[in-house]
Amino acid sequence: MWGRISAVAGLVLASTLALPGTAVAKPKEVDVPVGTWLAARTHPSVQLTSVSYTADVAVPTPVTNEEAFKVLTQQGVDAVQSGKISSDENSIYRWIVQQMVKNPGRYFSPGGQERVVEATAGGLCTGWWITPDGYMVTAAHCVGQEDTELAQTFATQALTKINEKDAADLVAELGDIASDEEILRNAVKIFQIWNAENIKIRNVQSSLSLLQSLPGGGVDKSTKTVPIELVAKGTVYPGKDVAILKANGQSNLPTVPLGEDSDVRVGDTLYISGFPGTVTQTSIFNLESKLNPAFTEGPYNASRQTPEGVPYIQTQAPSYPGNSGGPVFSKDGKVIGILVGGLIQQDGGSTEGESFVLPVSVVKEKLNEKNIKPAESTTTTAYNEALDLFFQNRYSDALPKFREVQALQPNHPYVAKYISDSQQAITAGKDESGTPLLPWLLWGGGGLVAAFVIGTIVAVARGKRRAKGPASFPPAPYGAQPGYPAQLQGGQPQYGQPQYGQPQYGQQGQPYGAPPQQYQQRPPYPLPAGPETRAVRPQSPYGPPQPRQGSGGPGANTRIAGLEAELEQLRRNMGRRPPEQR
């Protein structure tokens, strides 16, 4: 009899597994790379910042130092006679200009008429929102330069024409060698250095702003300038190079959470987001492309400290001018520092393994000085929930969340693209939304499968009984038992929504934005996973079945009655069974 019962139970279970439209019991795990997940979540809060200056820039006309030139000429003659340089004219002049580049101030002195131009200069950096109402973090050197740095900026950006004219005058004095490109390049370099050393800047005015896409939910081909104010500023690199900005009239801005210094250690992978000047300062890419931040990653190489005691993290994640002020993330999506510096190569790229990050504790210190509390916006909460669904291929479930984000923040730069992608995926038949049937049957609905099995057992037992005579016990009902968990009787399990708490900023062990400790719906990696949901068949309360002693004879009815009593006890137990917690 038990063999027949087991076979019937197996058929019931197999037929359940074969039902059309059912899914596997365990929620599908979507393999999303850490970088992809981080970029999707954090890019909306990362902004292109601009500092611009206007000023009257003056440089004197250079006057040749005749004595210095005589000495240089004699050195050139000696070099030719000793065979160090060739005796042709171009080789001699090339050598002379190379020597002048080393110290232009030796060969030229200020004199003559002062040349004045009305000039503008500026730079682009990276900032990121930390509150829904417009507080932002960036680097101190991104919001204002010291006099010497400002002079260098104007010399580079505002004196181009003056430098080129001075270089042309020098080359003309050297003779008919204008076709020698190396001499021309070095001549320009001479006056870039000399004019920068002798520049005078008057009537300086500066302004800070953000470059954002126009309303419409996507990165547009045109931008608007959003004024932003300086709230607090530290000492530039290698000091505590952090600044706090504020854009007024803002609400529901996307934000990123702050972590702790202890979230990362040597060997961990760090992720940098920002706007490298190699893209924003080139004509190769269109404006739409320039408004998309770049994402780089590399290992945490070492912990450093300046002589003044300022901590820094050295990382091998590539960075470039323009990345300054950008957030640096751990693999869990929390900011662990701010990118502020690096050693720059001749071509403008960073030296490998030489990017430097100011730890997040220094950022928090500056925020505390101004009593600014980082907070996650409702936009970010909805957006992250939508992304979780999107990465699980649950496009129909993600769509209303993405539309909620668009309503909360019409200027959101990425949500329109996700809405479009979700709609296309649904049309292409890739949507995996909806409540799967089999998990309900196997997890919370395990009682239903058990009831089918019980009913089958009873039916078999009654068939045996009819062969022997009238039944001496009432038939056992089957189906959902009164008192069984209500969510299972209603047709589908009820899932709670993850709740994001609002811990107070600065509480030990409670960093802002920490992911919830337990998820009812499994998020995409690499969020810390809560207790894993598993499909578990209900365990029988019975011990092993007793060996069959025969199908008839005295005692057969006794065995069937005993089985009936055991089944009745099982039904009572199931009626009192509390919902399983997994």
Helices and strands as residue ranges (DSSP letters): H 2-17, H 34-42, G 43-45, E 46-64, H 66-81, H 89-102, H 104-107, E 108-129, E 135-138, G 140-142, H 147-158, H 160-174, H 181-198, E 200-213, E 223-227, E 229-233, E 243-246, G 261-263, E 269-274, H 277-280, H 287-290, E 294-305, E 311-315, E 327-329, E 335-344, E 350-359, H 360-369, H 378-391, H 395-408, H 415-427, H 437-442, H 446-468, H 486-489, H 556-576
